[in-house]
Amino acid sequence: MSAETAAGTTDDYGGLLTAFPYAFRHSDSRLFRLYTVVGGLFALLLGIAFALAAIISISQSAGLAVGGTDAFVRTFVVIVGFIVVVPVVAPVLLVARRHRREQSTPAYDRALAVAGLVYLLSLYLMLVASIPETFTLDGETVPRPPATGLFGPVLSGLYAVPPIASPVIPVVAAAAGWLVHRRYR
């Protein structure tokens, strides 16, 4: 299935980590190559953040009774991490797979790059929408920043979203990415 290159090495990928350089090398879309780098860095950062969150959750419950709420929280952190990271790496995996099967086009690569970048933006928008009206920082009650400036109307709209509903933003973006993949299929 893999083709031998002139150097004698295989020109294929064998998993998640090797799919990134493979997709980067084979895509003709500069936008997708940019997404490969940016998406890879974000996936790495998100993976580290969720791994640290799981480690902290485990360390805080060390010595306590096994099972129950503590086990649920640890499992929940891992599941949420998986759900957040998968849409970041999915465009790269899908493009790598299409290139390996020699069915990919620059338009497909660009469309998935845009979908991936929109998903990354939606994660930021979710964070902004989830900011409570007031929160405690270093023992002091602080109001969220006011919605002013050029993006004031956007911020006002995001502040209007109930914090509990803020995960809907990346869910919609991930669904849109899946629809883009299906459209260019």
C-alpha atoms as an extended CHARMM CRD file, in Angstrom:
* protein
*
       185  EXT
         1         1  MET       CA              0.0000000000        0.0000000000        0.0000000000  PROA      1               0.0000000000
         2         2  SER       CA              2.8760000000        2.3820000000        0.6000000000  PROA      2               0.0000000000
         3         3  ALA       CA              5.0600000000        3.5800000000       -2.2200000000  PROA      3               0.0000000000
         4         4  GLU       CA              8.8290000000        3.4510000000       -1.9910000000  PROA      4               0.0000000000
         5         5  THR       CA             10.5360000000        6.7800000000       -2.4970000000  PROA      5               0.0000000000
         6         6  ALA       CA             13.9260000000        7.3180000000       -4.1040000000  PROA      6               0.0000000000
         7         7  ALA       CA             15.5460000000        7.4130000000       -0.6560000000  PROA      7               0.0000000000
         8         8  GLY       CA             14.1970000000        3.9520000000        0.1280000000  PROA      8               0.0000000000
         9         9  THR       CA             11.8110000000        5.0460000000        2.8650000000  PROA      9               0.0000000000
        10        10  THR       CA              8.0830000000        4.5400000000        2.8200000000  PROA      10              0.0000000000
        11        11  ASP       CA              5.9000000000        7.4450000000        1.7680000000  PROA      11              0.0000000000
        12        12  ASP       CA              2.9520000000        6.5230000000        3.9470000000  PROA      12              0.0000000000
        13        13  TYR       CA              1.7340000000        7.1920000000        7.4380000000  PROA      13              0.0000000000
        14        14  GLY       CA              1.0850000000        4.8160000000       10.2630000000  PROA      14              0.0000000000
        15        15  GLY       CA             -1.0320000000        6.7660000000       12.7210000000  PROA      15              0.0000000000
        16        16  LEU       CA             -1.9940000000       10.0920000000       14.1840000000  PROA      16              0.0000000000
        17        17  LEU       CA              1.4800000000       11.5500000000       14.6220000000  PROA      17              0.0000000000
        18        18  THR       CA              2.7520000000       10.6070000000       11.1830000000  PROA      18              0.0000000000
        19        19  ALA       CA             -0.4690000000       11.7230000000        9.4540000000  PROA      19              0.0000000000
        20        20  PHE       CA              0.4290000000       15.3770000000       10.0740000000  PROA      20              0.0000000000
        21        21  PRO       CA              3.7140000000       15.4100000000        8.1080000000  PROA      21              0.0000000000
        22        22  TYR       CA              2.1950000000       13.1220000000        5.4750000000  PROA      22              0.0000000000
        23        23  ALA       CA             -0.7890000000       15.4410000000        4.8990000000  PROA      23              0.0000000000
        24        24  PHE       CA              1.4990000000       18.4930000000        4.9570000000  PROA      24              0.0000000000
        25        25  ARG       CA              3.7870000000       17.0220000000        2.2810000000  PROA      25              0.0000000000
        26        26  HSD       CA              1.0300000000       15.8040000000       -0.0180000000  PROA      26              0.0000000000
        27        27  SER       CA             -1.3930000000       18.7170000000        0.0380000000  PROA      27              0.0000000000
        28        28  ASP       CA             -1.1680000000       21.3820000000       -2.6570000000  PROA      28              0.0000000000
        29        29  SER       CA             -3.2020000000       23.8300000000       -0.5620000000  PROA      29              0.0000000000
        30        30  ARG       CA             -1.1710000000       26.4060000000        1.3600000000  PROA      30              0.0000000000
        31        31  LEU       CA             -4.1500000000       27.0410000000        3.6160000000  PROA      31              0.0000000000
        32        32  PHE       CA             -4.3040000000       23.3690000000        4.5340000000  PROA      32              0.0000000000
        33        33  ARG       CA             -0.5690000000       23.2730000000        5.1800000000  PROA      33              0.0000000000
        34        34  LEU       CA             -1.0340000000       26.2290000000        7.5210000000  PROA      34              0.0000000000
        35        35  TYR       CA             -3.8590000000       24.3930000000        9.2640000000  PROA      35              0.0000000000
        36        36  THR       CA             -1.6950000000       21.2950000000        9.6110000000  PROA      36              0.0000000000
        37        37  VAL       CA              0.8310000000       23.3170000000       11.6110000000  PROA      37              0.0000000000
        38        38  VAL       CA             -1.6870000000       25.3930000000       13.5900000000  PROA      38              0.0000000000
        39        39  GLY       CA             -4.0480000000       22.4800000000       14.1950000000  PROA      39              0.0000000000
        40        40  GLY       CA             -1.1790000000       20.2480000000       15.2620000000  PROA      40              0.0000000000
        41        41  LEU       CA              0.0450000000       22.8160000000       17.7660000000  PROA      41              0.0000000000
        42        42  PHE       CA             -3.4570000000       23.3700000000       19.1500000000  PROA      42              0.0000000000
        43        43  ALA       CA             -4.0630000000       19.6210000000       19.3870000000  PROA      43              0.0000000000
        44        44  LEU       CA             -0.7940000000       19.2500000000       21.2810000000  PROA      44              0.0000000000
        45        45  LEU       CA             -1.6520000000       22.1200000000       23.6580000000  PROA      45              0.0000000000
        46        46  LEU       CA             -5.1750000000       20.8430000000       24.2290000000  PROA      46              0.0000000000
        47        47  GLY       CA             -3.8770000000       17.3260000000       24.7940000000  PROA      47              0.0000000000
        48        48  ILE       CA             -1.3750000000       18.5790000000       27.3670000000  PROA      48              0.0000000000
        49        49  ALA       CA             -4.0490000000       20.7000000000       29.0980000000  PROA      49              0.0000000000
        50        50  PHE       CA             -6.4790000000       17.7960000000       29.3730000000  PROA      50              0.0000000000
        51        51  ALA       CA             -3.7220000000       15.3880000000       30.4550000000  PROA      51              0.0000000000
        52        52  LEU       CA             -2.7370000000       17.8150000000       33.2200000000  PROA      52              0.0000000000
        53        53  ALA       CA             -6.4020000000       18.1850000000       34.2010000000  PROA      53              0.0000000000
        54        54  ALA       CA             -6.7020000000       14.4010000000       34.4720000000  PROA      54              0.0000000000
        55        55  ILE       CA             -3.4910000000       14.2120000000       36.5230000000  PROA      55              0.0000000000
        56        56  ILE       CA             -4.7240000000       16.9460000000       38.8650000000  PROA      56              0.0000000000
        57        57  SER       CA             -8.0820000000       15.1980000000       39.2030000000  PROA      57              0.0000000000
        58        58  ILE       CA             -6.3350000000       11.9330000000       40.0700000000  PROA      58              0.0000000000
        59        59  SER       CA             -3.9540000000       13.5740000000       42.5310000000  PROA      59              0.0000000000
        60        60  GLN       CA             -6.7770000000       15.4030000000       44.3170000000  PROA      60              0.0000000000
        61        61  SER       CA             -8.6820000000       12.1750000000       44.8060000000  PROA      61              0.0000000000
        62        62  ALA       CA             -5.6400000000       10.0700000000       45.8090000000  PROA      62              0.0000000000
        63        63  GLY       CA             -6.2040000000        8.2340000000       49.0650000000  PROA      63              0.0000000000
        64        64  LEU       CA             -9.9560000000        8.6410000000       48.8530000000  PROA      64              0.0000000000
        65        65  ALA       CA            -12.3890000000        5.8340000000       48.2740000000  PROA      65              0.0000000000
        66        66  VAL       CA            -12.1430000000        4.3890000000       44.7870000000  PROA      66              0.0000000000
        67        67  GLY       CA            -15.1480000000        4.8060000000       42.5440000000  PROA      67              0.0000000000
        68        68  GLY       CA            -18.1760000000        7.0290000000       42.7520000000  PROA      68              0.0000000000
        69        69  THR       CA            -17.9010000000       10.7160000000       41.9840000000  PROA      69              0.0000000000
        70        70  ASP       CA            -14.0920000000       10.7760000000       41.8020000000  PROA      70              0.0000000000
        71        71  ALA       CA            -13.9900000000        8.1000000000       39.1210000000  PROA      71              0.0000000000
        72        72  PHE       CA            -16.7520000000        9.8950000000       37.2280000000  PROA      72              0.0000000000
        73        73  VAL       CA            -14.8280000000       13.1980000000       37.2780000000  PROA      73              0.0000000000
        74        74  ARG       CA            -11.6290000000       11.5560000000       36.0140000000  PROA      74              0.0000000000
        75        75  THR       CA            -13.5170000000        9.7900000000       33.2520000000  PROA      75              0.0000000000
        76        76  PHE       CA            -15.4090000000       12.9580000000       32.3790000000  PROA      76              0.0000000000
        77        77  VAL       CA            -12.1510000000       14.9300000000       31.9650000000  PROA      77              0.0000000000
        78        78  VAL       CA            -10.7760000000       12.2960000000       29.5940000000  PROA      78              0.0000000000
        79        79  ILE       CA            -13.9940000000       12.0840000000       27.5640000000  PROA      79              0.0000000000
        80        80  VAL       CA            -14.3300000000       15.8700000000       27.2550000000  PROA      80              0.0000000000
        81        81  GLY       CA            -10.6670000000       16.0890000000       26.2180000000  PROA      81              0.0000000000
        82        82  PHE       CA            -11.2480000000       13.4810000000       23.5270000000  PROA      82              0.0000000000
        83        83  ILE       CA            -14.3930000000       15.2470000000       22.2990000000  PROA      83              0.0000000000
        84        84  VAL       CA            -12.5710000000       18.5950000000       22.0810000000  PROA      84              0.0000000000
        85        85  VAL       CA             -9.3730000000       17.3140000000       20.4050000000  PROA      85              0.0000000000
        86        86  VAL       CA            -10.9050000000       14.9830000000       17.7980000000  PROA      86              0.0000000000
        87        87  PRO       CA            -12.4040000000       17.7860000000       15.6370000000  PROA      87              0.0000000000
        88        88  VAL       CA             -9.0170000000       19.5390000000       15.6750000000  PROA      88              0.0000000000
        89        89  VAL       CA             -7.1540000000       16.5390000000       14.2390000000  PROA      89              0.0000000000
        90        90  ALA       CA             -9.9920000000       15.1940000000       12.0600000000  PROA      90              0.0000000000
        91        91  PRO       CA             -9.3100000000       17.4680000000        9.0380000000  PROA      91              0.0000000000
        92        92  VAL       CA             -5.6880000000       16.3340000000        8.9350000000  PROA      92              0.0000000000
        93        93  LEU       CA             -6.5980000000       12.6610000000        9.2550000000  PROA      93              0.0000000000
        94        94  LEU       CA             -9.3000000000       12.9340000000        6.5870000000  PROA      94              0.0000000000
        95        95  VAL       CA             -7.0180000000       14.7250000000        4.1250000000  PROA      95              0.0000000000
        96        96  ALA       CA             -4.1620000000       12.2810000000        4.7610000000  PROA      96              0.0000000000
        97        97  ARG       CA             -6.5180000000        9.3820000000        4.1300000000  PROA      97              0.0000000000
        98        98  ARG       CA             -7.8140000000       10.9230000000        0.9030000000  PROA      98              0.0000000000
        99        99  HSD       CA             -4.2720000000       11.6030000000       -0.3320000000  PROA      99              0.0000000000
       100       100  ARG       CA             -3.2090000000        8.0510000000        0.4630000000  PROA      100             0.0000000000
       101       101  ARG       CA             -6.1090000000        6.8190000000       -1.6690000000  PROA      101             0.0000000000
       102       102  GLU       CA             -5.2540000000        9.4530000000       -4.3200000000  PROA      102             0.0000000000
       103       103  GLN       CA             -8.7480000000       10.9440000000       -4.2130000000  PROA      103             0.0000000000
       104       104  SER       CA             -8.0440000000       14.3380000000       -2.6670000000  PROA      104             0.0000000000
       105       105  THR       CA             -8.3150000000       17.6770000000       -4.4100000000  PROA      105             0.0000000000
       106       106  PRO       CA             -6.9780000000       21.1000000000       -3.4150000000  PROA      106             0.0000000000
       107       107  ALA       CA            -10.5950000000       22.2850000000       -2.9850000000  PROA      107             0.0000000000
       108       108  TYR       CA            -11.2690000000       19.4940000000       -0.4570000000  PROA      108             0.0000000000
       109       109  ASP       CA             -8.0610000000       20.3020000000        1.4070000000  PROA      109             0.0000000000
       110       110  ARG       CA             -8.9210000000       24.0280000000        1.5450000000  PROA      110             0.0000000000
       111       111  ALA       CA            -12.4930000000       23.3600000000        2.6570000000  PROA      111             0.0000000000
       112       112  LEU       CA            -11.3600000000       21.1410000000        5.5220000000  PROA      112             0.0000000000
       113       113  ALA       CA             -8.7080000000       23.6780000000        6.5170000000  PROA      113             0.0000000000
       114       114  VAL       CA            -11.3790000000       26.3700000000        6.7440000000  PROA      114             0.0000000000
       115       115  ALA       CA            -13.6330000000       24.0100000000        8.7230000000  PROA      115             0.0000000000
       116       116  GLY       CA            -10.7690000000       23.2660000000       11.1130000000  PROA      116             0.0000000000
       117       117  LEU       CA             -9.9420000000       26.9340000000       11.5920000000  PROA      117             0.0000000000
       118       118  VAL       CA            -13.6230000000       27.7120000000       12.2010000000  PROA      118             0.0000000000
       119       119  TYR       CA            -13.6720000000       24.9870000000       14.8720000000  PROA      119             0.0000000000
       120       120  LEU       CA            -10.6010000000       26.4790000000       16.5740000000  PROA      120             0.0000000000
       121       121  LEU       CA            -12.2880000000       29.8980000000       16.5170000000  PROA      121             0.0000000000
       122       122  SER       CA            -15.4450000000       28.3440000000       17.9610000000  PROA      122             0.0000000000
       123       123  LEU       CA            -13.4590000000       27.0440000000       20.9390000000  PROA      123             0.0000000000
       124       124  TYR       CA            -12.3750000000       30.6030000000       21.6870000000  PROA      124             0.0000000000
       125       125  LEU       CA            -15.9170000000       31.9000000000       21.2150000000  PROA      125             0.0000000000
       126       126  MET       CA            -17.1520000000       29.2160000000       23.6190000000  PROA      126             0.0000000000
       127       127  LEU       CA            -14.6630000000       30.4040000000       26.2340000000  PROA      127             0.0000000000
       128       128  VAL       CA            -15.8180000000       34.0070000000       25.8310000000  PROA      128             0.0000000000
       129       129  ALA       CA            -19.4810000000       32.9960000000       26.0210000000  PROA      129             0.0000000000
       130       130  SER       CA            -18.8730000000       30.9650000000       29.1800000000  PROA      130             0.0000000000
       131       131  ILE       CA            -17.4490000000       33.8980000000       31.1760000000  PROA      131             0.0000000000
       132       132  PRO       CA            -19.8320000000       34.5860000000       34.0720000000  PROA      132             0.0000000000
       133       133  GLU       CA            -20.9800000000       38.1550000000       34.7520000000  PROA      133             0.0000000000
       134       134  THR       CA            -18.8030000000       38.2610000000       37.8710000000  PROA      134             0.0000000000
       135       135  PHE       CA            -16.1140000000       35.9200000000       39.1110000000  PROA      135             0.0000000000
       136       136  THR       CA            -13.6120000000       35.7730000000       41.9360000000  PROA      136             0.0000000000
       137       137  LEU       CA             -9.9590000000       36.3890000000       41.0930000000  PROA      137             0.0000000000
       138       138  ASP       CA             -7.3790000000       36.4270000000       43.8930000000  PROA      138             0.0000000000
       139       139  GLY       CA            -10.1380000000       36.8320000000       46.4790000000  PROA      139             0.0000000000
       140       140  GLU       CA            -11.6150000000       39.8340000000       44.6780000000  PROA      140             0.0000000000
       141       141  THR       CA            -14.9350000000       39.8990000000       42.7940000000  PROA      141             0.0000000000
       142       142  VAL       CA            -14.2970000000       41.0130000000       39.2310000000  PROA      142             0.0000000000
       143       143  PRO       CA            -16.8980000000       41.7790000000       36.5290000000  PROA      143             0.0000000000
       144       144  ARG       CA            -16.3240000000       40.4200000000       33.0400000000  PROA      144             0.0000000000
       145       145  PRO       CA            -14.8550000000       42.9140000000       30.5610000000  PROA      145             0.0000000000
       146       146  PRO       CA            -17.4010000000       45.2030000000       28.9070000000  PROA      146             0.0000000000
       147       147  ALA       CA            -18.4300000000       44.6080000000       25.2930000000  PROA      147             0.0000000000
       148       148  THR       CA            -16.7820000000       47.6230000000       23.6310000000  PROA      148             0.0000000000
       149       149  GLY       CA            -14.7370000000       48.3530000000       20.5540000000  PROA      149             0.0000000000
       150       150  LEU       CA            -14.9480000000       46.9790000000       17.0680000000  PROA      150             0.0000000000
       151       151  PHE       CA            -16.1240000000       43.5560000000       18.2380000000  PROA      151             0.0000000000
       152       152  GLY       CA            -18.5230000000       44.9550000000       20.8490000000  PROA      152             0.0000000000
       153       153  PRO       CA            -21.6550000000       43.6460000000       19.0990000000  PROA      153             0.0000000000
       154       154  VAL       CA            -20.0900000000       40.1780000000       18.7610000000  PROA      154             0.0000000000
       155       155  LEU       CA            -19.1190000000       40.1950000000       22.4400000000  PROA      155             0.0000000000
       156       156  SER       CA            -22.6200000000       41.3350000000       23.4140000000  PROA      156             0.0000000000
       157       157  GLY       CA            -24.0730000000       38.4270000000       21.4620000000  PROA      157             0.0000000000
       158       158  LEU       CA            -21.6600000000       35.9810000000       23.0910000000  PROA      158             0.0000000000
       159       159  TYR       CA            -22.3950000000       37.3940000000       26.5510000000  PROA      159             0.0000000000
       160       160  ALA       CA            -26.1010000000       36.8430000000       25.8790000000  PROA      160             0.0000000000
       161       161  VAL       CA            -25.4930000000       33.0950000000       25.4910000000  PROA      161             0.0000000000
       162       162  PRO       CA            -26.1230000000       31.3520000000       28.8200000000  PROA      162             0.0000000000
       163       163  PRO       CA            -22.8030000000       29.8790000000       30.0520000000  PROA      163             0.0000000000
       164       164  ILE       CA            -24.3580000000       26.4120000000       30.2720000000  PROA      164             0.0000000000
       165       165  ALA       CA            -25.2000000000       26.6060000000       26.5360000000  PROA      165             0.0000000000
       166       166  SER       CA            -21.7390000000       27.7870000000       25.4220000000  PROA      166             0.0000000000
       167       167  PRO       CA            -20.5940000000       24.2650000000       24.3510000000  PROA      167             0.0000000000
       168       168  VAL       CA            -23.2100000000       24.4390000000       21.5870000000  PROA      168             0.0000000000
       169       169  ILE       CA            -20.8900000000       26.7970000000       19.6590000000  PROA      169             0.0000000000
       170       170  PRO       CA            -18.0910000000       24.2510000000       19.0090000000  PROA      170             0.0000000000
       171       171  VAL       CA            -20.6240000000       21.4470000000       18.5570000000  PROA      171             0.0000000000
       172       172  VAL       CA            -22.2060000000       23.4060000000       15.6980000000  PROA      172             0.0000000000
       173       173  ALA       CA            -18.7480000000       24.1310000000       14.2330000000  PROA      173             0.0000000000
       174       174  ALA       CA            -17.7520000000       20.4420000000       14.4450000000  PROA      174             0.0000000000
       175       175  ALA       CA            -21.0160000000       19.4260000000       12.7620000000  PROA      175             0.0000000000
       176       176  ALA       CA            -20.3580000000       21.9920000000       10.0320000000  PROA      176             0.0000000000
       177       177  GLY       CA            -16.8970000000       20.4790000000        9.5180000000  PROA      177             0.0000000000
       178       178  TRP       CA            -18.4550000000       17.0340000000        9.1160000000  PROA      178             0.0000000000
       179       179  LEU       CA            -20.9320000000       18.4460000000        6.6050000000  PROA      179             0.0000000000
       180       180  VAL       CA            -18.0630000000       20.0350000000        4.6400000000  PROA      180             0.0000000000
       181       181  HSD       CA            -16.3460000000       16.6450000000        4.5110000000  PROA      181             0.0000000000
       182       182  ARG       CA            -19.5590000000       15.0010000000        3.2980000000  PROA      182             0.0000000000
       183       183  ARG       CA            -20.1480000000       17.7570000000        0.7210000000  PROA      183             0.0000000000
       184       184  TYR       CA            -16.7380000000       17.3280000000       -0.9110000000  PROA      184             0.0000000000
       185       185  ARG       CA            -16.8440000000       13.5600000000       -0.6970000000  PROA      185             0.0000000000
